[in-house]
Amino acid sequence: MIQTINISMVHRMYAGGDWSCVIEIPADHSLEDLHDAIQDAVEFDNDHMYEFYIANSYRGKKLHRYDCDDDIIVDTTVAQVFAAATGKKVFYMFDYGDSWLFQLTKSRKKPHAAETGITYPRVIAEQGTKPDQYPDWDEE
């Protein structure tokens, strides 16, 4: 089944404004796959560590943590993390130095069967301006 997820930037060190998107991803994909989909959506270089966590708020105590250095990131599916987050919120932290933080919420749209000819995961909507991961970095 295909799960629809809203992704909103919460902490934006270098962002010029708000940014969010909606992606569709198979519910049985791993958190590592979800990480890759978010990286593709925001167009970052995928060159830093990351984690997913469940908490009451982004500054709250992390009730469940899924770190990229642990096998749990490939063993946990999108469906499992949202099931574990019932009544809580899911966050995605990328780059502990710059602290890019995104909140992930399941859409009200019910999971649906994959459409023939469509490649998942995919971005189906986007608002705002994508943040620049390295705004002051000049390529030579």
DSSP file (Angstrom, degrees, kcal/mol; ACC not computed):
  #  RESIDUE AA STRUCTURE BP1 BP2  ACC     N-H-->O    O-->H-N    N-H-->O    O-->H-N    TCO  KAPPA ALPHA  PHI   PSI    X-CA   Y-CA   Z-CA
    1    1 A M              0   0    0      0, 0.0    26,-3.1     0, 0.0     2,-0.5   0.000 360.0 360.0 360.0 148.0    0.0    0.0    0.0
    2    2 A I  E     -AB  26 112A   0    110,-3.9   110,-1.6    24,-0.3     2,-0.4  -0.818 360.0-155.4 -96.3 126.1    1.1    3.5   -0.7
    3    3 A Q  E     -A   25   0A   0     22,-3.1    22,-2.5    -2,-0.5     2,-0.5  -0.834   7.1-142.8-101.4 136.7    1.2    5.9    2.2
    4    4 A T  E     -A   24   0A   0    105,-0.4   103,-2.9    -2,-0.4     2,-0.4  -0.886  22.1-172.0-100.8 127.0    0.9    9.7    1.8
    5    5 A I  E     -AC  23 106A   0     18,-2.9    18,-2.7    -2,-0.5     2,-0.4  -0.971  18.0-144.8-127.0 131.5    3.2   11.7    4.1
    6    6 A N  E     -AC  22 105A   0     99,-3.2    99,-2.3    -2,-0.4     2,-0.5  -0.802  17.0-163.9 -90.1 132.4    3.3   15.5    4.7
    7    7 A I  E     +AC  21 104A   0     14,-3.2    14,-2.4    -2,-0.4     2,-0.4  -0.977   9.3 179.8-122.3 120.2    6.8   16.8    5.4
    8    8 A S  E     -AC  20 103A   0     95,-2.5    95,-3.0    -2,-0.5     2,-0.3  -0.972  29.8-121.5-124.3 134.3    7.3   20.2    6.9
    9    9 A M  E     + C   0 102A   0     10,-2.3    93,-0.3    -2,-0.4    10,-0.2  -0.580  32.0 172.9 -72.0 128.3   10.5   22.0    7.8
   10   10 A V  E     +     0   0A   0     91,-3.4     2,-0.5    -2,-0.3    92,-0.2   0.830  68.2  34.3-102.3 -51.7   10.5   22.8   11.5
   11   11 A H  E     + C   0 101A   0     90,-1.3    90,-1.3    88,-0.1    -1,-0.3  -0.929  65.7 178.3-110.6 129.7   14.0   24.2   12.1
   12   12 A R        +     0   0    0     -2,-0.5     3,-0.2     1,-0.1    88,-0.1  -0.649  10.8 170.5-137.8  77.8   15.6   26.1    9.3
   13   13 A M  S    S+     0   0    0     85,-0.4    -1,-0.1    -2,-0.3    86,-0.1   0.899  90.0  16.2 -54.6 -47.3   19.0   27.5   10.0
   14   14 A Y  S    S+     0   0    0     84,-0.1   118,-0.4   118,-0.0    -1,-0.2   0.339  95.8 124.4-110.9   5.1   19.7   28.6    6.4
   15   15 A A        -     0   0    0     -3,-0.2    -3,-0.1   116,-0.1     3,-0.1  -0.391  52.0-150.4 -73.2 143.8   16.2   28.5    5.0
   16   16 A G  S    S-     0   0    0    113,-0.2     2,-0.3   114,-0.1    -1,-0.1   0.544  73.8 -31.0 -86.4  -7.9   14.9   31.7    3.4
   17   17 A G  S    S-     0   0    0    112,-0.2    -1,-0.1     2,-0.0     2,-0.1  -0.964  91.6 -36.3 178.2-169.1   11.3   30.8    4.3
   18   18 A D        -     0   0    0     -2,-0.3   111,-1.1    -3,-0.1     2,-0.3  -0.405  49.8-178.5 -74.4 150.2    8.9   27.9    4.9
   19   19 A W  E     + D   0 128A   0    109,-0.2   -10,-2.3   -10,-0.2     2,-0.3  -0.984   8.4 157.8-148.1 140.4    9.0   24.8    2.8
   20   20 A S  E     -AD   8 127A   0    107,-2.2   107,-2.8    -2,-0.3     2,-0.3  -0.980  10.5-174.5-153.5 161.2    6.9   21.6    2.8
   21   21 A C  E     -AD   7 126A   0    -14,-2.4   -14,-3.2    -2,-0.3     2,-0.4  -0.963  20.5-130.9-150.4 168.1    6.0   18.8    0.5
   22   22 A V  E     -AD   6 125A   0    103,-2.4   102,-3.1    -2,-0.3   103,-1.3  -0.993  27.4-174.0-123.3 128.5    3.8   15.8    0.3
   23   23 A I  E     -AD   5 123A   0    -18,-2.7   -18,-2.9    -2,-0.4     2,-0.5  -0.882  19.2-143.2-121.3 155.5    5.2   12.4   -0.8
   24   24 A E  E     +AD   4 122A   0     98,-2.6    98,-2.1    -2,-0.3   -20,-0.2  -0.972  29.8 164.8-112.8 132.9    3.8    9.0   -1.6
   25   25 A I  E     -A    3   0A   0    -22,-2.5   -22,-3.1    -2,-0.5     2,-0.1  -0.996  44.8 -96.1-146.5 141.6    5.9    6.1   -0.5
   26   26 A P  E >   -A    2   0A   0      0, 0.0     3,-2.0     0, 0.0    52,-0.3  -0.387  31.9-132.7 -58.4 133.8    5.1    2.4   -0.1
   27   27 A A  T 3  S+     0   0    0    -26,-3.1    52,-2.4     1,-0.3    53,-0.3   0.725 104.8  58.4 -63.1 -22.0    4.3    1.7    3.6
   28   28 A D  T 3  S+     0   0    0    -27,-0.4    -1,-0.3    50,-0.2     2,-0.1   0.409  81.3 111.1 -90.6   3.5    6.6   -1.3    3.6
   29   29 A H  S <  S-     0   0    0     -3,-2.0    49,-2.4     1,-0.1    50,-0.2  -0.440  72.2-110.7 -72.1 152.4    9.7    0.8    2.6
   30   30 A S  B  >  -H   77   0B   0     47,-0.2     4,-2.0    -2,-0.1    47,-0.2  -0.257  22.6-108.1 -78.6 167.4   12.3    1.3    5.3
   31   31 A L  H  > S+     0   0    0     45,-1.8     4,-2.7    42,-0.8    43,-0.2   0.816 122.3  59.5 -64.0 -29.9   13.2    4.4    7.2
   32   32 A E  H  > S+     0   0    0     41,-1.6     4,-2.3    44,-0.3    -1,-0.2   0.908 104.9  48.7 -63.6 -40.2   16.4    4.5    5.1
   33   33 A D  H  > S+     0   0    0     40,-0.2     4,-2.2     2,-0.2    -2,-0.2   0.895 110.6  50.8 -63.9 -39.9   14.2    4.6    2.0
   34   34 A L  H  X S+     0   0    0     -4,-2.0     4,-2.4     2,-0.2    -2,-0.2   0.910 108.0  52.8 -64.2 -42.3   12.2    7.4    3.6
   35   35 A H  H  X S+     0   0    0     -4,-2.7     4,-2.7     1,-0.2    -2,-0.2   0.939 109.7  48.6 -55.4 -48.9   15.4    9.3    4.3
   36   36 A D  H  X S+     0   0    0     -4,-2.3     4,-2.3     1,-0.2    -1,-0.2   0.887 110.2  51.6 -61.0 -39.4   16.4    9.0    0.7
   37   37 A A  H  X S+     0   0    0     -4,-2.2     4,-2.3     2,-0.2    -1,-0.2   0.894 110.9  47.5 -65.3 -40.0   13.0   10.2   -0.5
   38   38 A I  H  X S+     0   0    0     -4,-2.4     4,-2.6     2,-0.2     5,-0.3   0.920 110.6  51.9 -66.9 -43.1   13.2   13.3    1.8
   39   39 A Q  H  X>S+     0   0    0     -4,-2.7     5,-1.5     1,-0.2     4,-1.2   0.912 111.7  47.0 -58.9 -42.8   16.8   14.0    0.6
   40   40 A D  H  <5S+     0   0    0     -4,-2.3    -1,-0.2     2,-0.2    -2,-0.2   0.907 112.0  50.7 -64.3 -41.5   15.6   13.8   -3.0
   41   41 A A  H  <5S+     0   0    0     -4,-2.3    -2,-0.2     1,-0.2    -1,-0.2   0.900 118.1  36.4 -64.7 -41.7   12.6   16.1   -2.3
   42   42 A V  H  <5S-     0   0    0     -4,-2.6    -1,-0.2    -5,-0.1    -2,-0.2   0.578 105.5-129.2 -88.9 -10.0   14.6   18.8   -0.6
   43   43 A E  T  <5 +     0   0    0     -4,-1.2    90,-0.2    -5,-0.3    -3,-0.2   0.890  50.3 156.3  61.9  44.0   17.6   18.3   -3.0
   44   44 A F      < -     0   0    0     -5,-1.5    -1,-0.2    -6,-0.2    88,-0.0  -0.460  54.4-112.1 -89.1 170.7   20.2   18.0   -0.3
   45   45 A D        -     0   0    0     -2,-0.2    -1,-0.1     1,-0.0    -5,-0.0   0.490  34.6-132.2 -84.9  -4.1   23.6   16.3   -0.9
   46   46 A N        +     0   0    0      1,-0.1   -10,-0.0    -7,-0.1    -7,-0.0   0.923  65.2 130.9  54.2  48.4   22.8   13.3    1.5
   47   47 A D        +     0   0    0      2,-0.1     2,-0.3     0, 0.0    -1,-0.1   0.086  48.8  63.0-122.1  21.7   26.2   13.8    3.1
   48   48 A H  S    S-     0   0    0     47,-0.0     2,-0.0     1,-0.0     0, 0.0  -0.907  84.4 -88.8-140.5 168.6   25.5   13.8    6.8
   49   49 A M        -     0   0    0     -2,-0.3    46,-2.8    45,-0.1     2,-0.3  -0.295  45.2-177.1 -73.0 163.1   24.1   11.6    9.6
   50   50 A Y  E     -E   94   0A   0     44,-0.2    18,-2.0    45,-0.1     2,-0.3  -0.960  13.2-167.6-154.4 168.0   20.4   11.6   10.3
   51   51 A E  E     -EF  93  67A   0     42,-2.2    42,-2.8    -2,-0.3     2,-0.4  -0.981  15.1-140.7-154.4 158.6   17.8   10.1   12.6
   52   52 A F  E     +EF  92  66A   0     14,-2.2    14,-3.2    -2,-0.3     2,-0.3  -0.925  28.9 177.6-112.6 147.1   14.0    9.8   12.9
   53   53 A Y  E     -EF  91  65A   0     38,-2.3    38,-3.0    -2,-0.4     2,-0.4  -0.995  25.9-135.9-150.0 158.5   12.4   10.1   16.3
   54   54 A I  E     +EF  90  64A   0     10,-2.4     9,-2.8    -2,-0.3    10,-1.2  -0.940  39.8 141.4-113.0 132.0    9.0   10.1   18.0
   55   55 A A  E     -E   89   0A   0     34,-2.1    34,-2.7    -2,-0.4     7,-0.1  -0.953  61.1-106.6-157.6 171.1    8.2   12.8   20.6
   56   56 A N  S    S-     0   0    0      5,-0.4     2,-0.3    -2,-0.3    -1,-0.1   0.826 105.7  -2.9 -74.0 -32.7    5.4   15.0   21.8
   57   57 A S  S >  S-     0   0    0      4,-0.2     3,-1.3    32,-0.1    -1,-0.2  -0.942  83.0 -97.3-150.4 168.0    7.2   18.0   20.3
   58   58 A Y  T 3  S+     0   0    0     -2,-0.3     4,-0.0     1,-0.3    44,-0.0   0.763 127.0  41.5 -66.0 -21.8   10.4   18.6   18.4
   59   59 A R  T 3  S+     0   0    0      2,-0.1    -1,-0.3    -4,-0.0     3,-0.1   0.439  99.1 103.6 -98.7  -1.5   12.1   19.8   21.6
   60   60 A G  S <  S-     0   0    0     -3,-1.3     2,-0.1     1,-0.2     3,-0.0  -0.168  88.0 -70.7 -76.8 171.4   10.5   17.1   23.7
   61   61 A K        -     0   0    0      1,-0.1     2,-0.7     2,-0.0    -5,-0.4  -0.395  52.3-115.8 -61.4 133.1   12.0   13.9   25.1
   62   62 A K        -     0   0    0      1,-0.2    -7,-0.2    -7,-0.1     3,-0.1  -0.636  32.0-176.6 -75.7 112.8   12.7   11.4   22.3
   63   63 A L  S    S+     0   0    0     -9,-2.8     2,-0.4    -2,-0.7    -1,-0.2   0.848  74.9  15.0 -81.2 -36.0   10.4    8.4   23.1
   64   64 A H  E    S-F   54   0A   0    -10,-1.2   -10,-2.4     2,-0.0     2,-0.4  -0.997  72.7-166.0-137.2 136.8   11.7    6.3   20.2
   65   65 A R  E     -F   53   0A   0     -2,-0.4     2,-0.5   -12,-0.2   -12,-0.2  -0.988   9.3-168.7-130.0 133.7   14.8    7.0   18.2
   66   66 A Y  E     -F   52   0A   0    -14,-3.2   -14,-2.2    -2,-0.4     2,-0.3  -0.908  17.9-165.2-122.7  99.3   15.9    5.5   14.9
   67   67 A D  E >   -F   51   0A   0     -2,-0.5     3,-1.7   -16,-0.2     6,-0.5  -0.616  25.8-129.9 -93.4 144.1   19.5    6.3   14.2
   68   68 A C  T 3  S+     0   0    0    -18,-2.0   -17,-0.1     1,-0.3    -1,-0.1   0.694 106.4  60.4 -65.7 -19.1   21.2    6.0   10.8
   69   69 A D  T 3  S+     0   0    0    -19,-0.2     2,-0.3     4,-0.0    -1,-0.3   0.417  95.7  77.5 -87.0   2.6   24.1    4.1   12.4
   70   70 A D  S X  S-     0   0    0     -3,-1.7     3,-1.8     1,-0.1     4,-0.3  -0.863  83.9-125.8-115.9 146.3   21.9    1.3   13.6
   71   71 A D  T >> S+     0   0    0     -2,-0.3     4,-1.6     1,-0.3     3,-1.4   0.701 101.1  81.9 -60.7 -18.7   20.3   -1.6   11.7
   72   72 A I  H 3> S+     0   0    0      1,-0.3     4,-1.5     2,-0.2    -1,-0.3   0.785  80.3  65.6 -58.0 -26.7   16.9   -0.4   13.0
   73   73 A I  H <4 S+     0   0    0     -3,-1.8   -41,-1.6    -6,-0.5   -42,-0.8   0.810 111.1  33.6 -68.4 -29.9   16.9    2.2   10.2
   74   74 A V  H <4 S+     0   0    0     -3,-1.4    -1,-0.2    -4,-0.3    -2,-0.2   0.626 118.6  53.4 -97.3 -16.2   16.7   -0.5    7.6
   75   75 A D  H  < S+     0   0    0     -4,-1.6     2,-0.5   -45,-0.1    -2,-0.2   0.607  95.3  77.5 -92.4 -13.6   14.6   -2.9    9.7
   76   76 A T  S  < S-     0   0    0     -4,-1.5   -45,-1.8    -5,-0.2   -44,-0.3  -0.843  70.6-147.7-102.7 131.1   11.8   -0.4   10.5
   77   77 A T  B  >  -H   30   0B   0     -2,-0.5     4,-2.2   -47,-0.2   -47,-0.2  -0.476  26.5-111.2 -92.5 165.4    9.1    0.4    7.9
   78   78 A V  H  > S+     0   0    0    -49,-2.4     4,-1.9   -52,-0.3     5,-0.2   0.916 120.4  52.0 -57.6 -45.0    7.3    3.6    7.3
   79   79 A A  H  > S+     0   0    0    -52,-2.4     4,-2.0   -50,-0.2    -1,-0.2   0.896 108.4  51.1 -60.9 -41.2    4.1    1.9    8.5
   80   80 A Q  H  > S+     0   0    0    -53,-0.3     4,-2.2     2,-0.2    -1,-0.2   0.900 108.2  50.2 -65.9 -41.6    5.8    0.7   11.7
   81   81 A V  H  X S+     0   0    0     -4,-2.2     4,-0.9     1,-0.2    -1,-0.2   0.903 112.8  46.2 -67.5 -38.5    7.1    4.1   12.7
   82   82 A F  H  < S+     0   0    0     -4,-1.9    -1,-0.2     2,-0.2    -2,-0.2   0.845 111.0  52.9 -72.7 -30.9    3.7    5.8   12.3
   83   83 A A  H >< S+     0   0    0     -4,-2.0     3,-1.1     1,-0.2    -2,-0.2   0.893 109.7  49.1 -65.9 -39.0    2.0    2.9   14.2
   84   84 A A  H 3< S+     0   0    0     -4,-2.2    -1,-0.2     1,-0.2    -2,-0.2   0.705 106.2  59.5 -70.4 -19.5    4.5    3.5   17.0
   85   85 A A  T ><  +     0   0    0     -4,-0.9     3,-3.4    -5,-0.2    -1,-0.2   0.259  68.5 147.3 -95.8  12.0    3.8    7.2   16.9
   86   86 A T  T <  S+     0   0    0     -3,-1.1     3,-0.1     1,-0.3    -3,-0.1  -0.272  81.1   5.8 -52.8 123.0    0.1    7.1   17.6
   87   87 A G  T 3  S+     0   0    0      1,-0.3    -1,-0.3   -31,-0.0     2,-0.2   0.426 125.6  78.4  81.0  -0.6   -0.8   10.2   19.6
   88   88 A K  S <  S-     0   0    0     -3,-3.4     2,-0.3   -31,-0.0    -1,-0.3  -0.572  80.1-103.9-124.2-172.9    2.8   11.5   19.1
   89   89 A K  E     -E   55   0A   0    -34,-2.7   -34,-2.1    -2,-0.2     2,-0.5  -0.895  18.6-137.4-121.1 150.1    4.8   13.2   16.4
   90   90 A V  E     -EG  54 104A   0     14,-0.9    14,-2.9    -2,-0.3     2,-0.3  -0.904  23.2-173.2-107.7 132.3    7.4   11.9   14.0
   91   91 A F  E     -EG  53 103A   0    -38,-3.0   -38,-2.3    -2,-0.5     2,-0.5  -0.915  15.8-153.2-126.0 152.3   10.5   14.0   13.3
   92   92 A Y  E     -EG  52 102A   0     10,-2.8    10,-2.4    -2,-0.3     2,-0.5  -0.988  12.1-166.9-125.4 118.5   13.4   13.7   10.8
   93   93 A M  E     -EG  51 101A   0    -42,-2.8   -42,-2.2    -2,-0.5     2,-0.4  -0.918   5.5-175.3-108.8 129.1   16.7   15.3   11.8
   94   94 A F  E     +EG  50 100A   0      6,-2.9     6,-2.3    -2,-0.5   -44,-0.2  -0.991  59.3   9.3-126.5 132.2   19.5   15.7    9.2
   95   95 A D     >> -     0   0    0    -46,-2.8     4,-3.0    -2,-0.4     5,-0.5   0.955  63.2-145.3  67.6  93.9   23.0   17.0    9.8
   96   96 A Y  T  45S+     0   0    0      1,-0.2    -1,-0.1     2,-0.2   -46,-0.0   0.722  96.2  55.8 -63.6 -21.5   23.6   17.4   13.5
   97   97 A G  T  45S+     0   0    0      1,-0.1    -1,-0.2     3,-0.0    -2,-0.1   0.947 121.5  24.9 -74.2 -50.2   25.7   20.5   13.0
   98   98 A D  T  45S-     0   0    0     -3,-0.1   -85,-0.4     2,-0.1    -2,-0.2   0.623  98.1-143.0 -90.8 -14.6   23.2   22.5   11.0
   99   99 A S  T  <5 -     0   0    0     -4,-3.0     2,-0.6     1,-0.2   -86,-0.2   0.926  17.4-168.8  55.5  57.2   20.2   20.7   12.5
  100  100 A W  E   < - G   0  94A   0     -6,-2.3    -6,-2.9    -5,-0.5     2,-0.4  -0.690  13.4-170.9 -73.8 119.1   17.8   20.4    9.6
  101  101 A L  E     -CG  11  93A   0    -90,-1.3   -91,-3.4    -2,-0.6   -90,-1.3  -0.955  11.7-179.9-124.3 131.9   14.6   19.3   11.3
  102  102 A F  E     -CG   9  92A   0    -10,-2.4   -10,-2.8    -2,-0.4     2,-0.4  -0.968  19.9-139.8-128.7 142.6   11.4   18.2    9.6
  103  103 A Q  E     -CG   8  91A   0    -95,-3.0   -95,-2.5    -2,-0.4     2,-0.5  -0.876  17.5-156.1-100.6 136.6    8.1   17.0   11.0
  104  104 A L  E     +CG   7  90A   0    -14,-2.9   -14,-0.9    -2,-0.4     2,-0.4  -0.944  14.2 176.5-114.7 129.3    6.4   14.1    9.2
  105  105 A T  E     -C    6   0A   0    -99,-2.3   -99,-3.2    -2,-0.5     2,-0.2  -0.988  32.3-114.8-131.8 143.1    2.6   13.5    9.4
  106  106 A K  E     -C    5   0A   0     -2,-0.4  -101,-0.2  -101,-0.2     2,-0.1  -0.538  37.0-119.8 -70.7 138.5    0.5   10.9    7.8
  107  107 A S        -     0   0    0   -103,-2.9  -103,-0.2    -2,-0.2    -1,-0.1  -0.348  15.7-119.9 -71.1 158.5   -2.0   12.5    5.3
  108  108 A R  S    S+     0   0    0      2,-0.1     2,-0.2    -2,-0.1    -1,-0.1   0.654  87.1 106.9 -72.1 -14.6   -5.7   12.0    5.9
  109  109 A K  S    S-     0   0    0      1,-0.1  -105,-0.4  -105,-0.1    -2,-0.1  -0.484  80.0-117.4 -65.6 129.3   -5.7   10.3    2.5
  110  110 A K        -     0   0    0     -2,-0.2    -1,-0.1     1,-0.1  -108,-0.1  -0.354  34.3 -93.1 -68.3 146.9   -6.1    6.6    3.0
  111  111 A P        -     0   0    0      0, 0.0     2,-0.3     0, 0.0  -108,-0.2  -0.298  52.9-169.1 -55.3 145.0   -3.3    4.3    1.9
  112  112 A H  B     -B    2   0A   0   -110,-1.6  -110,-3.9    -3,-0.1     3,-0.1  -0.896  26.1 -85.6-137.8 164.4   -4.0    3.0   -1.6
  113  113 A A        -     0   0    0     -2,-0.3     2,-0.1  -112,-0.2    -1,-0.0  -0.369  55.4 -94.5 -68.5 149.2   -2.7    0.5   -4.0
  114  114 A A        -     0   0    0      1,-0.1     2,-0.3    -2,-0.1    -1,-0.1  -0.387  40.3-121.7 -63.5 140.1    0.3    1.5   -6.2
  115  115 A E    >   -     0   0    0      1,-0.1     3,-1.7    -3,-0.1     2,-0.1  -0.671  29.8-104.8 -85.6 138.9   -0.7    2.8   -9.6
  116  116 A T  T 3  S+     0   0    0     -2,-0.3     3,-0.1     1,-0.2    -1,-0.1  -0.381 104.2  16.8 -61.7 134.0    0.7    1.0  -12.6
  117  117 A G  T 3  S+     0   0    0      1,-0.3     2,-0.4    -2,-0.1    -1,-0.2   0.414  96.8 118.4  85.1  -2.2    3.5    2.9  -14.3
  118  118 A I    <   -     0   0    0     -3,-1.7     2,-0.5     4,-0.0    -1,-0.3  -0.832  56.3-142.1-100.1 134.8    4.2    5.2  -11.3
  119  119 A T        -     0   0    0     -2,-0.4    -3,-0.0    -3,-0.1    -4,-0.0  -0.846  30.9-117.6 -96.1 127.4    7.6    5.1   -9.6
  120  120 A Y  S    S+     0   0    0     -2,-0.5   -95,-0.2     2,-0.1     2,-0.1  -0.853  83.9  45.7-114.3 151.5    7.5    5.4   -5.8
  121  121 A P  S    S+     0   0    0      0, 0.0     2,-0.3     0, 0.0   -96,-0.2   0.585  79.2 158.4 -72.6 161.0    8.5    7.2   -3.7
  122  122 A R  E     -D   24   0A   0    -98,-2.1   -98,-2.6    -2,-0.1     2,-0.5  -0.996  43.8-116.4-150.6 151.2    7.4   10.5   -5.4
  123  123 A V  E     +D   23   0A   0     -2,-0.3  -100,-0.3  -100,-0.2     3,-0.1  -0.760  28.5 175.2 -85.5 129.7    6.7   14.1   -4.5
  124  124 A I  E     +     0   0A   0   -102,-3.1     2,-0.3    -2,-0.5  -101,-0.2   0.562  65.9  13.0-111.9 -13.2    3.0   14.9   -5.3
  125  125 A A  E     -D   22   0A   0   -103,-1.3  -103,-2.4     2,-0.0    -1,-0.3  -0.984  59.3-175.0-158.0 154.1    2.9   18.5   -3.9
  126  126 A E  E     -D   21   0A   0     -2,-0.3     2,-0.3  -105,-0.3  -105,-0.2  -0.985   2.5-169.6-153.6 142.1    5.3   21.2   -2.7
  127  127 A Q  E     +D   20   0A   0   -107,-2.8  -107,-2.2    -2,-0.3     2,-0.1  -0.984  51.9   6.9-132.9 145.6    4.9   24.6   -1.1
  128  128 A G  E    S-D   19   0A   0     -2,-0.3     2,-0.5  -109,-0.2  -109,-0.2  -0.266  95.2 -48.1  85.2-171.6    7.5   27.3   -0.5
  129  129 A T        -     0   0    0   -111,-1.1  -112,-0.2    -2,-0.1  -113,-0.2  -0.877  55.8-114.7-105.6 129.9   11.1   27.6   -1.5
  130  130 A K        -     0   0    0     -2,-0.5  -114,-0.1     1,-0.1     2,-0.1  -0.345  37.7-112.4 -59.4 138.9   13.5   24.7   -1.0
  131  131 A P        -     0   0    0      0, 0.0     2,-0.7     0, 0.0  -116,-0.1  -0.398  22.2-120.8 -71.1 152.9   16.2   25.5    1.5
  132  132 A D        -     0   0    0   -118,-0.4   -88,-0.1     1,-0.2   -89,-0.1  -0.861  16.6-154.9 -94.4 115.3   19.8   25.8    0.3
  133  133 A Q  S    S+     0   0    0     -2,-0.7    -1,-0.2     1,-0.3   -89,-0.1   0.883  91.0  21.9 -60.4 -40.2   21.9   23.3    2.2
  134  134 A Y  S >  S+     0   0    0      1,-0.1     3,-1.2     3,-0.1    -1,-0.3  -0.682  71.6 167.0-127.9  77.3   25.1   25.3    1.8
  135  135 A P  T 3  S+     0   0    0      0, 0.0    -1,-0.1     0, 0.0    -2,-0.1   0.784  79.3  39.8 -67.5 -27.6   24.1   28.9    1.1
  136  136 A D  T 3  S+     0   0    0      2,-0.1     2,-0.6     0, 0.0    -2,-0.0   0.279  89.3 108.4-104.5  10.9   27.6   30.4    1.6
  137  137 A W    <   -     0   0    0     -3,-1.2     2,-0.5     2,-0.0    -3,-0.1  -0.802  53.4-159.0 -95.5 119.0   29.5   27.6   -0.1
  138  138 A D        -     0   0    0     -2,-0.6     2,-0.3     2,-0.0    -2,-0.1  -0.834  10.9-137.6 -98.7 128.9   31.0   28.6   -3.5
  139  139 A E              0   0    0     -2,-0.5    -2,-0.0     1,-0.1     0, 0.0  -0.650 360.0 360.0 -81.1 140.2   32.0   25.9   -6.0
  140  140 A E              0   0    0     -2,-0.3    -1,-0.1     0, 0.0    -2,-0.0   0.411 360.0 360.0-105.8 360.0   35.2   26.6   -7.7
